[in-house]
Amino acid sequence: ILAAAACFAAVSCQENGTEPLRADFVSDVQEVIIGETVAFKDLSSGSPSRWDWTFEDGEPGASVLSEPSVVWHKAGTFSVSLKVQRSGNSDEIVKERYITVGYPSSVTADFSVDRTTVTNMDEITFTDLSSGYPESWKWTFTSPGAEPVSSSEKNPVLKLEPGLWTVRLEVSNPNATDAKEVKDMITVIDKYAVSAGFTATSRTTYAGGKIHFRDASIGSASEW
C-alpha cells in the first residue's frame, strides 16, 4: 500500500508539472573564432517555463529564449549562466570559462579618407576598414621633404603640412599582419594658395537647358 501511494504521488507530481527543476545546457561548439555564431540548447529538467541566460561579453549579453544564438566580438574565455523558472521555483547553473574565442588566422588592411585635397589648416579623418579583427594599428604618412607622421589610433584625425602624402596602414592581431599603402593619396596645399576645382549638377542637358556649376576650389580664392 505504501509503495502504491509513493508511486501514485510520483506520477501525480509529474502530471502536475512539479518535478524538481534542474538547470543545464549545452552549445554546439565551445571553441570559436571571433565573429562566429554559437548555438545554445536548454537541457534543463522539470519543464521550465522561463529561461534567463547570461553570456559574458557576448552579443546578446542576455536572452530569455530556450535556444539562443550568440556571437563574441573579442577574444578570450567567457562564462555562461542559465537560470530556469517554473511556478515560483527556480534553479541556476553557471559554467565558468565555458566558451573560448580566438583570433582569425588572417587580417586584411583597408581604410578610407573623408577627402583627398585639403589645405594645411584642414583636418583629415582616416577610417579603418580592415577585416580579421585587428587589435593594433600603425599609420604612417610620408611626403618628400617633410617629417613622417605616424599614429597608432584606429581612426586618426590630423592635419598635414603642404605636400603630396602617401598613406600606409599596417594592422595586426596575435595571429596575422597585413598592410595597405596608397601612394600620393593626399594633396595638401598652403592655406594662402589656391587649388581650382568645381562640380556640376549634370553633365548633359537639352538645348536651352541649364546646368548649375559650383566652385569647389580650396585655398583663398578671390576671383573666379
ROLUM-361436 format. One record per residue (C-alpha): residue number from 1; residue in three letters; x, y, z. Coordinates in nm, 4 decimals, m for minus. Example, Ala and Ser with C-alpha at 12.3 -4.5 7.8 and 13.67 -1.06 7.14 Angstrom:
residues 2
NODE   num   residu         c1         c2         c3
NODE     1      ALA     1.2300    m0.4500     0.7800
NODE     2      SER     1.3670    m0.1060     0.7140
***
This chain:
residues 224
NODE   num   residu         c1         c2         c3
NODE     1      ILE     0.0000     0.0000     0.0000
NODE     2      LEU     0.2818     0.2418     0.0898
NODE     3      ALA     0.4635     0.1596    m0.2340
NODE     4      ALA     0.1488     0.2177    m0.4340
NODE     5      ALA     0.0926     0.5504    m0.2571
NODE     6      ALA     0.4514     0.6612    m0.3293
NODE     7      CYS     0.4138     0.5624    m0.6935
NODE     8      PHE     0.0849     0.7499    m0.7161
NODE     9      ALA     0.2454     1.0586    m0.5572
NODE    10      ALA     0.5363     1.0478    m0.8032
NODE    11      VAL     0.3037     1.0168    m1.1009
NODE    12      SER     0.0834     1.2920    m0.9613
NODE    13      CYS     0.3853     1.5215    m0.9208
NODE    14      GLN     0.4919     1.4640    m1.2805
NODE    15      GLU     0.1403     1.5171    m1.4103
NODE    16      ASN     0.1124     1.8413    m1.2114
NODE    17      GLY     0.4454     1.9601    m1.3501
NODE    18      THR     0.6122     1.9715    m1.0079
NODE    19      GLU     0.9175     1.7649    m1.0962
NODE    20      PRO     1.2194     1.9440    m0.9419
NODE    21      LEU     1.3900     2.1925    m1.1709
NODE    22      ARG     1.7482     2.1199    m1.2706
NODE    23      ALA     1.9157     2.3775    m1.4951
NODE    24      ASP     2.1506     2.2510    m1.7635
NODE    25      PHE     2.2527     2.3408    m2.1173
NODE    26      VAL     2.4933     2.2636    m2.3978
NODE    27      SER     2.6314     2.4501    m2.7002
NODE    28      ASP     2.7105     2.3238    m3.0483
NODE    29      VAL     3.0748     2.4353    m3.0092
NODE    30      GLN     3.2914     2.5625    m2.7245
NODE    31      GLU     3.5882     2.6941    m2.9239
NODE    32      VAL     3.5240     2.9508    m3.1976
NODE    33      ILE     3.6826     3.2370    m3.3907
NODE    34      ILE     3.5739     3.5961    m3.3235
NODE    35      GLY     3.2507     3.6645    m3.5107
NODE    36      GLU     3.1354     3.3032    m3.5366
NODE    37      THR     2.7919     3.2086    m3.4012
NODE    38      VAL     2.7455     2.9745    m3.1042
NODE    39      ALA     2.4074     2.7982    m3.0693
NODE    40      PHE     2.2891     2.7065    m2.7174
NODE    41      LYS     2.0327     2.4410    m2.6255
NODE    42      ASP     1.8444     2.4075    m2.2978
NODE    43      LEU     1.8796     2.0625    m2.1346
NODE    44      SER     1.7020     2.1500    m1.8098
NODE    45      SER     1.4673     1.9001    m1.6465
NODE    46      GLY     1.1458     1.9856    m1.4692
NODE    47      SER     0.9664     2.1530    m1.7627
NODE    48      PRO     1.0806     2.5141    m1.7088
NODE    49      SER     0.8575     2.7929    m1.8392
NODE    50      ARG     1.1173     3.0716    m1.8292
NODE    51      TRP     1.4843     3.0935    m1.9241
NODE    52      ASP     1.7273     3.3656    m1.8224
NODE    53      TRP     2.0637     3.3325    m1.9959
NODE    54      THR     2.3702     3.5473    m1.9298
NODE    55      PHE     2.6623     3.5475    m2.1737
NODE    56      GLU     2.9780     3.7178    m2.0510
NODE    57      ASP     3.0811     3.9814    m2.3124
NODE    58      GLY     2.8581     3.8127    m2.5719
NODE    59      GLU     2.6129     3.9633    m2.8188
NODE    60      PRO     2.3460     3.9499    m2.6952
NODE    61      GLY     2.4642     3.9571    m2.3358
NODE    62      ALA     2.1357     3.8063    m2.2144
NODE    63      SER     1.8396     3.6142    m2.3556
NODE    64      VAL     1.5049     3.4673    m2.2495
NODE    65      LEU     1.4871     3.2203    m2.5387
NODE    66      SER     1.5182     2.8488    m2.4748
NODE    67      GLU     1.7726     2.8089    m2.7575
NODE    68      PRO     1.9560     3.1394    m2.8199
NODE    69      SER     2.2435     3.2075    m3.0606
NODE    70      VAL     2.5337     3.4284    m2.9509
NODE    71      VAL     2.8366     3.5939    m3.1120
NODE    72      TRP     3.1547     3.7129    m2.9400
NODE    73      HIS     3.3418     4.0096    m3.0885
NODE    74      LYS     3.6511     3.9844    m2.8699
NODE    75      ALA     3.8967     3.7088    m2.7920
NODE    76      GLY     3.9068     3.5385    m2.4535
NODE    77      THR     3.7427     3.2752    m2.2379
NODE    78      PHE     3.3897     3.3506    m2.1185
NODE    79      SER     3.1349     3.2176    m1.8709
NODE    80      VAL     2.7720     3.1308    m1.9437
NODE    81      SER     2.4896     3.1014    m1.6923
NODE    82      LEU     2.1307     2.9797    m1.7188
NODE    83      LYS     1.8515     3.0311    m1.4660
NODE    84      VAL     1.5279     2.8408    m1.5241
NODE    85      GLN     1.1953     2.9053    m1.3523
NODE    86      ARG     0.8522     2.7489    m1.3191
NODE    87      SER     0.5652     2.8423    m1.0869
NODE    88      GLY     0.7823     3.0307    m0.8391
NODE    89      ASN     1.0568     2.7668    m0.8367
NODE    90      SER     1.3977     2.8221    m0.9936
NODE    91      ASP     1.7390     2.6689    m1.0436
NODE    92      GLU     2.0603     2.8103    m1.1883
NODE    93      ILE     2.3794     2.6763    m1.3388
NODE    94      VAL     2.6983     2.8690    m1.4152
NODE    95      LYS     2.9628     2.7198    m1.6415
NODE    96      GLU     3.2832     2.9143    m1.5839
NODE    97      ARG     3.5210     2.9701    m1.8772
NODE    98      TYR     3.2832     2.7726    m2.0976
NODE    99      ILE     3.3396     2.9452    m2.4349
NODE   100      THR     3.6871     3.0093    m2.5774
NODE   101      VAL     3.7105     3.2690    m2.8567
NODE   102      GLY     4.0237     3.3083    m3.0679
NODE   103      TYR     4.1519     3.5446    m3.3350
NODE   104      PRO     4.1228     3.4725    m3.7102
NODE   105      SER     4.4340     3.3394    m3.8837
NODE   106      SER     4.4445     3.6328    m4.1266
NODE   107      VAL     4.3737     4.0048    m4.1441
NODE   108      THR     4.3232     4.2356    m4.4431
NODE   109      ALA     4.4223     4.6015    m4.4138
NODE   110      ASP     4.1912     4.8615    m4.5658
NODE   111      PHE     4.0929     5.2219    m4.4991
NODE   112      SER     3.9137     5.5276    m4.6347
NODE   113      VAL     3.9604     5.9039    m4.6049
NODE   114      ASP     3.6954     6.1747    m4.5948
NODE   115      ARG     3.8774     6.3940    m4.8509
NODE   116      THR     4.1985     6.3845    m5.0512
NODE   117      THR     4.2613     6.7536    m5.1323
NODE   118      VAL     4.2847     6.9947    m4.8398
NODE   119      THR     4.4740     7.2908    m4.7017
NODE   120      ASN     4.7271     7.2597    m4.4226
NODE   121      MET     4.4674     7.4005    m4.1810
NODE   122      ASP     4.2059     7.1330    m4.2540
NODE   123      GLU     4.1625     6.8156    m4.0503
NODE   124      ILE     4.1611     6.4843    m4.2378
NODE   125      THR     3.9693     6.1859    m4.0992
NODE   126      PHE     4.1029     5.8381    m4.1749
NODE   127      THR     3.8736     5.5407    m4.1129
NODE   128      ASP     3.9958     5.1844    m4.0629
NODE   129      LEU     3.8021     4.9333    m4.2761
NODE   130      SER     4.0234     4.6327    m4.2058
NODE   131      SER     3.8793     4.2843    m4.1617
NODE   132      GLY     4.0039     3.9969    m3.9474
NODE   133      TYR     3.9574     4.1758    m3.6135
NODE   134      PRO     4.2911     4.3574    m3.5823
NODE   135      GLU     4.3839     4.4842    m3.2375
NODE   136      SER     4.6698     4.7166    m3.3333
NODE   137      TRP     4.7049     4.9858    m3.5993
NODE   138      LYS     5.0172     5.1575    m3.7324
NODE   139      TRP     4.9559     5.4511    m3.9652
NODE   140      THR     5.2451     5.6156    m4.1492
NODE   141      PHE     5.2140     5.9340    m4.3584
NODE   142      THR     5.5110     6.0361    m4.5745
NODE   143      SER     5.5798     6.3219    m4.8154
NODE   144      PRO     5.9077     6.4208    m4.9880
NODE   145      GLY     6.0909     6.6800    m4.7820
NODE   146      ALA     5.8574     6.6540    m4.4829
NODE   147      GLU     5.8899     6.4760    m4.1496
NODE   148      PRO     5.6951     6.1464    m4.1476
NODE   149      VAL     5.3792     6.1436    m3.9381
NODE   150      SER     5.2601     5.8335    m3.7531
NODE   151      SER     4.9612     5.7273    m3.5439
NODE   152      SER     4.8525     5.4158    m3.3540
NODE   153      GLU     4.4868     5.5202    m3.3317
NODE   154      LYS     4.2252     5.3147    m3.5117
NODE   155      ASN     4.0695     5.6177    m3.6837
NODE   156      PRO     4.3133     5.9103    m3.6664
NODE   157      VAL     4.2181     6.2716    m3.7348
NODE   158      LEU     4.5089     6.5011    m3.8213
NODE   159      LYS     4.6432     6.7976    m4.0133
NODE   160      LEU     4.9314     6.7642    m4.2597
NODE   161      GLU     5.1837     7.0114    m4.3955
NODE   162      PRO     5.1681     7.1160    m4.7650
NODE   163      GLY     5.2795     6.8373    m4.9957
NODE   164      LEU     5.1787     6.5133    m5.1656
NODE   165      TRP     5.1311     6.2469    m4.8999
NODE   166      THR     5.1494     5.8682    m4.9178
NODE   167      VAL     4.9381     5.6781    m4.6653
NODE   168      ARG     5.0264     5.3366    m4.5229
NODE   169      LEU     4.8284     5.1311    m4.2704
NODE   170      GLU     4.9606     4.8170    m4.1029
NODE   171      VAL     4.7172     4.6127    m3.8921
NODE   172      SER     4.7798     4.3121    m3.6685
NODE   173      ASN     4.6139     4.0601    m3.4445
NODE   174      PRO     4.8076     3.7948    m3.2470
NODE   175      ASN     4.7924     3.5572    m3.5455
NODE   176      ALA     4.8479     3.7763    m3.8522
NODE   177      THR     4.9655     4.1073    m4.0005
NODE   178      ASP     4.8778     4.2898    m4.3210
NODE   179      ALA     4.9436     4.6326    m4.4727
NODE   180      LYS     4.7977     4.8631    m4.7370
NODE   181      GLU     4.9707     5.1630    m4.8948
NODE   182      VAL     4.8300     5.4286    m5.1284
NODE   183      LYS     5.0939     5.6483    m5.2889
NODE   184      ASP     5.0330     6.0221    m5.3302
NODE   185      MET     4.6857     5.9852    m5.1813
NODE   186      ILE     4.6566     6.3223    m5.0069
NODE   187      THR     4.7246     6.6620    m5.1664
NODE   188      VAL     4.7786     6.9366    m4.9099
NODE   189      ILE     4.8213     7.2976    m5.0226
NODE   190      ASP     4.9079     7.6062    m4.8244
NODE   191      LYS     4.6049     7.7849    m4.6844
NODE   192      TYR     4.7017     8.1018    m4.8694
NODE   193      ALA     4.7492     7.9261    m5.2039
NODE   194      VAL     4.4644     7.8127    m5.4281
NODE   195      SER     4.3708     7.4886    m5.5991
NODE   196      ALA     4.0924     7.5142    m5.8572
NODE   197      GLY     3.8040     7.2726    m5.8519
NODE   198      PHE     3.4331     7.2633    m5.9385
NODE   199      THR     3.1251     7.0412    m5.9544
NODE   200      ALA     2.8156     7.0494    m6.1748
NODE   201      THR     2.4574     6.9388    m6.1208
NODE   202      SER     2.4677     6.7499    m6.4514
NODE   203      ARG     2.6996     6.6721    m6.7415
NODE   204      THR     2.4273     6.6508    m7.0044
NODE   205      THR     2.1286     6.8685    m7.0887
NODE   206      TYR     1.8928     6.9618    m7.3726
NODE   207      ALA     1.9118     7.2724    m7.5953
NODE   208      GLY     1.8124     7.5670    m7.3788
NODE   209      GLY     1.8561     7.3670    m7.0568
NODE   210      LYS     2.0601     7.4860    m6.7617
NODE   211      ILE     2.3463     7.3338    m6.5663
NODE   212      HIS     2.4436     7.4771    m6.2302
NODE   213      PHE     2.8180     7.4920    m6.1599
NODE   214      ARG     2.9546     7.5136    m5.8067
NODE   215      ASP     3.3026     7.6270    m5.7110
NODE   216      ALA     3.4862     7.3568    m5.5167
NODE   217      SER     3.8259     7.5265    m5.5061
NODE   218      ILE     4.0284     7.5214    m5.1859
NODE   219      GLY     4.2526     7.7935    m5.0533
NODE   220      SER     4.1963     8.1674    m5.0544
NODE   221      ALA     4.0500     8.2321    m5.3980
NODE   222      SER     3.9267     8.5904    m5.4547
NODE   223      GLU     3.8434     8.5799    m5.8248
NODE   224      TRP     3.6663     8.3254    m6.0470
***
